[in-house]
Amino acid sequence: MPRAAAIIRAGGLVAFPTETVYGLGASAFDAPAVARIFEAKGRPTFDPLIVHIADRADLAHLFTEGALADPRITLLADAFWPGALTIVAAARPEVPGLVRAGLETVGVRLPRHETALALIRAAGTPIAAPSANRFGRLSPTTADHVLEQLDGRIDAMLLGEATEIGVESSVVALDADGPARLLRHGGIPLEDLAHVLADHGGIVAAAPTAQPGVPLQAPGMTESHYAPMVPLLLVTTAFPAGATECALLAPDRATLTHLEGLAVAAGANVHASVALSETLDPVAAAAHLFERLHELEADLIRRAVPAARIIAAPYPEGGLGSAIADRLRRAAATPQ
């Protein structure tokens, strides 16, 4: 830990585990170090970063006094911090523009992971950290996933177990006027957020995909994101024509059996098939989502299967399932 903290203080990049996915961190107030994050990931500069803190007192260095006067920050922090919630509010001018993607706001999270918290404390600075992967690709939930995509591009990595939640944080914007806005589905379901904010203006789900020409207000809002190297197709009714070489992914065992039947009827050659959980268990499914997609991607690439596809059944919306459904929709979108 001392070496990793020293690397952060010196302007380096350190990958580290959190309860959501692995992050790629740099000192949030070191603009050249932050620029290295974008370079290592191949990330466009219009996509803002999330700043990770180890103590609520650090908010005073990130949010304006006016933003901190909003009682909803305390409500949300009391309910969900430390945890998988990012709060977006008006940023102090000292926060580098690259962290904010030029916006007047910044997203902040207090993670629920001892390694992440220890790194932030040892470094003595808030840490800006997106997911530790190449931009737009599958999120990393194990150290191996990080090395597969970023080996040779970063300075160090703190090892840890597979991440607990398996999907990124929920992102909530607190505007001066109007209700809170959910910018990204994640580890805290919309229903739980709505319960906490019910007497303080409520919360609405923002447009799920950023509009062309409009700066991203939060990470994970591009139409195509979280995508494997092998094309992924979502199946709602008929099996896709031409998907003769494939792997299958389904929410649960019963849906997988149905999907396998569709594949057989279509004459497809199924190389692998997995269910995210035995029954419709969104907690288990979220924890396994990216791990299973990494496995299917690696299997099809290793086999050198020509024109291979990952065929996935959609995940039911609601609760944590909305975050899983969002990841699958974006993974299936054609990159623009």
Phi, psi and omega in degrees: 000316178303320180293317179297319179296321178296323177297317178299313182296332181272004178093017181267179181246132179230126172274143184207152180280149168228182178283345182265284173221171176290140179251159175245108192252149171215160177302126186294337182257009179253094186301317177298323178294319178298321178299328179293329175301311181298321180293314183296323183273342191068037186267134177291146185284355175276001182255109186291161178257162174257134179264130181257134181236164179248354182208140180300334179300335180293343179300331181296339179270352188240317180263149175291163178300321179298318179295319182293341178284350180288117182296342181293333177298313179295318179302311182291319180294319178298323185278324194232358177253143351294144182167191191272050178231129173252128179256127179253125179210177183301133186265147170292150183295340180289340179291122184305141180300330180293324176298320185271357186055034178080000180280170177267007182238164175217144177263135184228141179221144172250103187288158177253066181208124187298322180295315179298314180295320179296321179295315181298315180295316182293325179287334179073025181205147169302148184242122173280128186206110166276184176294147186273069180211174172288145186303133175084353184265178181305137179289150182267124176245002174222163177297324179299321178300321179297312182296325180301327186254333189236004179303129182089352181253350183232169186267331182195165175216136172269125183281150177200179177285174172301144184294150187285310186277315173091349172231161185292174180291154168286144181242122182239126178263132177251102179273158179297326179238145175089175182288163172298154181235130175276111182270332179214128171293143181197214189291344175250114184297150178305321182299322179291320177296317180298322180298316182291325185263008187304322182264011182227046175092351178072194181212143177238152176276122179287170176307128187293340181231134179299146180274148180304134178083355180256127180302145178292134178271346181201158175296158175077018182255359176289151184300314177256124183198166177055033192264138172286165177290336176267130181305139179247133178240135175268133181251124176251324179228273183281149176292137185296135179294139177086354179275066185277340177238117190204168166235153187242142177224131182221158181296324185211174185296318182296317179293324178296319178300317178296317181295321177297323177296319177297321181295317179298315181297330180274357180075023182280149175264107184268117183271334179198152177211137182219150172251143180289334174200163181294314174245180180285079180251099186295331179295312178293321182296317179296318181297330184260349190306299184289327177300315180292321178295320175300317181296315180294317178302311182296321182295314181291323178291318180297322180283349183054045181287122181290139177053036182288151177224149166262120180258120185237143172271140181299155176264139180299139178287161177112134181060216178295339178301332179294326177292319178295314180300320179298315181297319181292320178299315182289325177296332182271348182288145177285126179303138181266000000 
